[in-house]
Amino acid sequence: MDDETTSRAWTTTAELAAEHGLTVYDAVYLELALRRRLPLASLDVELVRAARSSGIETLGMHHA
């Protein structure tokens, strides 16, 4: 988390959660990876799928 995460919770993060069928908790990680242009490390299948469909590099799951 960073200083901008809280201010985006009810906007960008909520939109990502709805768009990808994620919990807001998981969407926080996706939003941060997107905003910072960082890879995402997760074993959560849905989060990995959402990250990949958003163009984010994923680490930790090869066949999601």
Backbone hydrogen bonds, N-H to C=O, Kabsch-Sander energy under -0.5 kcal/mol:
donor,donor_aa,acceptor,acceptor_aa,energy
5,T,2,D,-1.0
6,T,2,D,-0.6
8,R,4,E,-0.9
8,R,5,T,-0.8
9,A,5,T,-0.5
9,A,6,T,-1.1
11,T,8,R,-1.3
13,T,8,R,-2.2
14,A,8,R,-0.6
14,A,9,A,-0.6
15,E,11,T,-2.4
16,L,12,T,-2.4
17,A,13,T,-2.3
18,A,14,A,-2.2
19,E,15,E,-2.7
20,H,16,L,-2.3
21,G,17,A,-1.0
22,L,17,A,-2.0
27,A,23,T,-2.4
28,V,24,V,-1.7
29,Y,25,Y,-0.8
29,Y,26,D,-0.5
30,L,26,D,-1.6
31,E,27,A,-3.0
32,L,28,V,-2.2
33,A,29,Y,-2.2
34,L,30,L,-2.6
35,R,31,E,-2.9
36,R,32,L,-2.6
37,R,33,A,-1.0
38,L,33,A,-1.9
40,L,57,E,-2.7
42,S,40,L,-0.6
42,S,59,L,-1.6
45,V,43,L,-0.6
48,V,44,D,-2.5
49,R,45,V,-2.3
50,A,46,E,-2.4
51,A,47,L,-2.5
52,R,48,V,-2.7
53,S,49,R,-2.6
54,S,50,A,-1.0
54,S,51,A,-0.6
55,G,52,R,-1.4
56,I,51,A,-3.0
59,L,40,L,-2.6
